[in-house]
Amino acid sequence: MRAHYGLFTLFLASALALSAVGVGRASTGSVQATWKTAVIINMSVAPNYQSGYGPVGGPGNPTPAPGPSASSGYVDFGKVVQGYNYLYKDAAQVSVLTNDSSGFQVFAEGSSDFQSSGSGTWPIGTTLFWLPTSSSNTPFSSAMPFEKTGATVTGSGSSTGIAYGAGGPPGSALVWSYPGSTIGLPGNTANQGYDYQLQVSSSAPVAVFSVYVVYTVVAK
């Protein structure tokens, strides 16, 4: 039996900037000039960023093709079968620009478990996984699970977000740690692609499920 899982995963990017400032100095003779530069950190997330990609795996290992709702902002796995593993290559690309020489960290969590209007919920932590994009990845490659956030979820639909408060995102949600400034890189931006794994339990009901994954960047 085929289970129709329309996996509409919307990526929402929020940025947290440090309040600290950097100080530079220059001197000419006995006159010393000082200036301050505010920390800049910006992030964008491009879901399904290479068109034509879709799930790999399952019975017959069909030709990868994105689901009908795959578009800017969404990843759609289309129809999948219970009990099989699937890999969605190039599911998302995260791009970060910062002038902070200490670098940044990127975190990602689900705002909820998988939800279905008619079939309740299904745990995201045992269903959806991430790993850095690589040509060697397969549906059975070792991957890290996305987890449902324990923080306050704000907004709804395309405005869904996570309010972490002063404590910030949990370490278990870390998906990328970058050690330096991006200034000088092409476009002054560091990029990281992610493949997604979908592992559908054999006991999952036949239904359409969806979930929002929220990405957050934090300056170190």
C-alpha positions as CSV (number, residue, x, y, z in Angstrom):
1,M,0.0,0.0,0.0
2,R,1.3,3.4,-0.9
3,A,1.2,6.1,1.7
4,H,0.8,9.6,0.3
5,Y,3.0,11.9,2.5
6,G,2.9,15.4,1.1
7,L,5.9,16.7,3.0
8,F,5.6,20.4,2.8
9,T,8.6,21.7,4.7
10,L,8.8,25.4,5.0
11,F,12.1,26.9,6.0
12,L,12.0,30.1,8.0
13,A,15.2,32.0,8.7
14,S,15.6,34.2,11.7
15,A,18.8,36.0,12.8
16,L,20.2,36.9,16.1
17,A,22.9,39.6,16.2
18,L,25.3,40.2,19.0
19,S,25.2,43.5,20.8
20,A,28.9,43.7,21.1
21,V,30.9,45.8,18.7
22,G,34.4,45.5,17.2
23,V,37.0,48.3,17.7
24,G,39.6,49.3,15.1
25,R,42.4,51.7,15.6
26,A,44.6,53.8,13.3
27,S,47.1,56.5,14.3
28,T,48.9,59.4,12.6
29,G,51.5,61.2,14.7
30,S,50.0,62.0,18.0
31,V,46.4,61.8,16.8
32,Q,44.6,58.5,17.3
33,A,41.3,57.7,15.6
34,T,39.0,54.9,16.8
35,W,35.8,53.5,15.2
36,K,33.3,50.9,15.9
37,T,31.7,48.4,13.6
38,A,28.5,46.7,14.5
39,V,28.3,42.9,14.1
40,I,26.5,42.0,10.9
41,I,24.9,38.6,10.4
42,N,22.3,37.6,7.8
43,M,21.0,34.3,6.7
44,S,18.9,33.0,3.8
45,V,17.6,29.4,3.3
46,A,16.7,28.1,-0.1
47,P,14.6,25.0,0.0
48,N,14.6,22.6,-2.9
49,Y,17.3,24.8,-4.4
50,Q,18.2,22.6,-7.3
51,S,15.0,22.0,-9.4
52,G,14.3,18.5,-10.6
53,Y,15.6,16.7,-7.5
54,G,13.3,14.4,-5.6
55,P,13.4,11.4,-3.3
56,V,15.8,8.5,-3.9
57,G,15.0,5.0,-2.6
58,G,11.9,2.9,-2.0
59,P,10.5,0.1,-4.1
60,G,12.1,0.1,-7.6
61,N,14.2,3.1,-6.7
62,P,12.1,5.4,-9.0
63,T,13.6,8.3,-10.9
64,P,13.9,11.3,-8.5
65,A,11.1,13.8,-9.1
66,P,9.9,16.4,-6.6
67,G,6.3,16.3,-5.4
68,P,3.7,18.5,-7.0
69,S,4.0,21.2,-4.3
70,A,7.8,21.6,-4.4
71,S,8.5,25.2,-5.0
72,S,10.3,28.2,-3.5
73,G,9.8,27.7,0.3
74,Y,8.7,24.1,0.2
75,V,10.1,20.6,0.0
76,D,7.6,18.0,-1.2
77,F,8.5,14.3,-1.0
78,G,5.4,13.3,-3.0
79,K,4.2,9.8,-2.6
80,V,6.3,7.4,-0.5
81,V,5.7,3.9,0.9
82,Q,5.7,2.9,4.6
83,G,8.7,1.0,5.8
84,Y,11.2,2.4,3.4
85,N,14.0,5.0,3.6
86,Y,14.2,7.9,1.2
87,L,16.9,10.5,0.5
88,Y,16.1,14.0,-0.9
89,K,19.3,15.4,-2.3
90,D,19.9,19.2,-2.2
91,A,16.8,19.7,-0.1
92,A,18.0,23.0,1.3
93,Q,20.9,25.4,1.1
94,V,21.8,27.8,3.9
95,S,23.8,31.0,3.1
96,V,25.2,33.2,5.8
97,L,26.9,36.6,5.6
98,T,28.8,37.9,8.7
99,N,31.7,40.3,9.5
100,D,32.2,38.7,12.9
101,S,35.6,37.0,12.8
102,S,34.4,34.5,15.5
103,G,32.0,33.0,13.0
104,F,28.4,31.8,13.6
105,Q,26.3,28.7,14.4
106,V,23.1,27.6,12.6
107,F,20.4,25.6,14.4
108,A,17.3,23.8,13.0
109,E,14.3,22.4,14.8
110,G,10.8,21.4,13.9
111,S,8.1,23.7,15.2
112,S,6.0,20.5,15.8
113,D,5.9,16.9,15.0
114,F,4.5,15.9,11.5
115,Q,0.9,16.9,11.4
116,S,-2.1,15.6,9.5
117,S,-5.6,17.1,9.5
118,G,-7.2,13.7,9.7
119,S,-4.6,11.3,11.2
120,G,-3.1,13.2,14.2
121,T,0.7,13.5,14.5
122,W,3.8,11.5,13.8
123,P,7.1,12.0,15.6
124,I,9.5,14.2,13.6
125,G,12.5,12.8,15.5
126,T,12.0,9.3,14.0
127,T,10.9,10.4,10.6
128,L,13.0,13.3,9.2
129,F,16.8,13.5,9.3
130,W,19.5,15.8,7.9
131,L,23.1,15.4,6.7
132,P,25.4,17.7,4.7
133,T,25.0,17.4,1.0
134,S,27.4,14.9,-0.6
135,S,27.3,12.8,-3.8
136,S,28.1,9.7,-1.7
137,N,24.9,10.0,0.5
138,T,22.3,7.3,0.2
139,P,18.9,6.6,1.9
140,F,20.8,4.6,4.5
141,S,23.7,7.0,5.2
142,S,24.2,8.0,8.8
143,A,22.1,11.1,9.5
144,M,20.9,13.3,12.4
145,P,17.3,13.6,13.3
146,F,15.3,16.9,13.4
147,E,13.7,17.3,16.8
148,K,10.5,19.0,17.9
149,T,11.3,22.2,19.7
150,G,10.7,22.6,23.4
151,A,10.6,26.4,23.0
152,T,7.6,28.7,22.3
153,V,6.4,28.5,18.7
154,T,5.2,31.8,17.3
155,G,3.1,32.7,14.3
156,S,1.5,30.2,12.0
157,G,1.7,29.1,8.3
158,S,4.5,31.0,6.5
159,S,5.1,33.2,9.6
160,T,5.9,30.2,11.9
161,G,8.9,30.9,14.1
162,I,10.5,29.8,17.4
163,A,11.1,32.2,20.3
164,Y,14.1,30.8,22.2
165,G,14.6,33.6,24.7
166,A,17.8,34.4,26.4
167,G,19.0,30.8,26.5
168,G,19.1,30.5,22.7
169,P,18.6,27.3,20.7
170,P,19.6,23.9,22.3
171,G,23.0,22.4,21.4
172,S,21.2,19.3,20.0
173,A,19.7,21.5,17.2
174,L,23.1,22.6,15.9
175,V,23.5,21.8,12.2
176,W,26.5,24.0,11.2
177,S,29.3,25.7,13.1
178,Y,31.5,28.1,11.1
179,P,34.7,29.4,12.6
180,G,35.5,32.7,10.9
181,S,34.2,35.7,9.1
182,T,32.7,35.3,5.6
183,I,34.1,38.5,4.3
184,G,36.3,37.8,1.3
185,L,34.5,34.7,0.3
186,P,32.5,34.8,-3.1
187,G,29.6,37.1,-2.4
188,N,31.0,37.4,1.1
189,T,28.8,34.5,2.0
190,A,29.4,31.0,3.4
191,N,27.1,28.2,1.9
192,Q,26.2,24.8,3.2
193,G,23.8,22.4,1.4
194,Y,21.7,19.7,3.2
195,D,20.3,16.4,2.1
196,Y,17.2,15.1,3.9
197,Q,16.3,11.6,4.8
198,L,12.7,10.5,5.3
199,Q,12.3,7.2,7.1
200,V,8.6,6.2,7.1
201,S,7.5,3.8,9.8
202,S,5.7,0.7,8.6
203,S,3.0,1.5,11.1
204,A,2.4,5.1,9.7
205,P,-1.1,5.7,8.5
206,V,-2.0,6.5,4.9
207,A,-2.3,10.3,5.1
208,V,-0.8,13.6,4.0
209,F,1.6,15.0,6.7
210,S,3.4,18.3,6.9
211,V,5.9,20.0,9.2
212,Y,7.7,23.4,9.5
213,V,11.4,23.4,10.1
214,V,12.8,26.6,11.4
215,Y,16.5,27.6,10.9
216,T,18.2,30.1,13.3
217,V,21.6,31.7,12.9
218,V,23.5,33.0,16.0
219,A,26.8,35.0,15.9
220,K,29.5,33.4,18.1
